[in-house]
Amino acid sequence: MSGIFKAYDIRGIYPEQLDEKTAEGIGRAFVEFLGAKSVVIGRDMRPHSVNIFNALSKGMTEQGADVIDIGMCSTPMSYYANGKLGVDGSVIITASHNPAEWNGFKLCRKDAVPISGATGIADIEKIFHDKSWKTNVSKIGKIRKYDIAPEYGEHLRGFAKLDRKLKVVVDFANAMGSLEIAGIRDLFEIIPLYEKLDGTFPNHEANPLKTETLDVLCEKVKEHGADFGAGFDGDADRCGFVDDKGEIIPMDLFTALIAQDILSRGPATILYDLRSSRAVKECIEANGGKAIMSRVGHAFIKAQMREYGAVFAGELSGHYYFKENYTTESQGLAFLMLANLICKTGKRTSELLAPLRKYFSSGEINSKVADVPSVIAQIRSKFSDGRLFELDGVSVEYKDWWFNVRASNTEPLLRLIVEADSKQKMEARRGELLKIIRSYSFSDK
């Protein structure tokens, strides 16, 4: 085993890094760390997920915890089960968008509060390595099956405000998206792509952040005259959306679309990640909402949502978080709320987007940097005349442009995003910043 304990989850190649013995030990360590008496476990469709489940649940029950087996499900469904069933914790067995040979665990406490490296994964790792779990367990736990899908489907349906069946092309990527929207599928005319569950991902990587994976989806939306398209990642906690013209909807602008549907029901606090276009904040405020900037990363965003009582948050990576799903992701809700907005306004998706497409963004650019502190220091000095803040990395705002540069937690990478009022200005500022960053670069990515 090597390096499987990550900042946000546990993940590794099966069986070289993560096998049944490892899974059993992690199950024991998880129960020991939480003092859990009841744990929900769900899993994705990877061929080895059943073996991993059997080992993980063995470790948990032998540490005295009861396991509620919710079977194959999306990650948002596992979060819903955690909150709905009132358990002490949950684990979804998945490696998300990683290739077929990978597997892993996303971990939560009670009420679907995420366990990250800083809030428990490091502790679980130590218990696992030290084997410091109790050995005098008085009673072995039991495993029982529970079908959460009908309840999750009804939960989603409660938010539908549709006056017609919209035509939607959905790329399931042979993964969990088909389960994520199973309970609302009949409300739409769905044209499916790659629906058969297959953990080997025979058609394409299940990662909508790689926009080339959405090429077929874009073409099919145009071909069928669909209202929109949706492309799920492997465990369906992220989704990429496409408008009626077959153009990819930037994930930050999608946050603004969902905010409009939410705010039509009354004022609310909404979070947007600091890489988002200025158009997102402007849209939230124009529709009567309170807009609060957030750090990057689901654990930070979920904590900040709870702190501010936010009902929704959107992240540039395609995670959309809802208070109604125990302050976690729900792509089923995101899917529905876009449809609500289309029905409510009578506008096409592209028409809804047009007013938001008023700035020019570089997108996030990664550079491998040998001396991150020196780069950051030079950037601080160079742009000291702007409004500088350090919520996550360094952000500097000017009247007609802004940028953020932040270091990766796990790699020698700097991530840059620049937005400006004109394309020419964005490109010029992007070039200026990349020249500084890459003067310390040993290679680019």
Buried (B, 14 or more C-beta within 10 A) or exposed (E): BEEBBBBBBBBBBBBEBBBBEBBBBBBBBBBBBBEBEBBBBBBBBBEBBBBBBEBBBBBBBBBBBBBBBBBBBBBBBBBBBBBBBEBBBBBBBBBBBBBBBBBBBBBBBBBBBBBBBEBBBBBBBEBBEEEEBEEEBEEEBEBEEBEBBEBBBEBBBEBBBBEEBBBBBBBBBBBBBBBBBBBBBEBBBBBBBBBEBBBEBEBBBBBBBEEEBBEBBBBBBBEBEBBBBBBBBBBBBBBBBBBBEBBBBBBBBBBBBBBBBBBBEEEBBBBBBBBBBBBBBBBBBBBEBBBBBBBBBBBBBBBBBEEBEBBBBBBBBBBBBBBBBBBBBBBBBBBBBBBBBBBBEEBBBBEBBEEBBEBBBBEBBEBBBEBBEEBBEBBBEEBEEBEEBEBBBBBBBBEEBBBBBBBBEEEBBBBBBBBBBEEEBBBBBBEBBBEBBBEBBEEEE
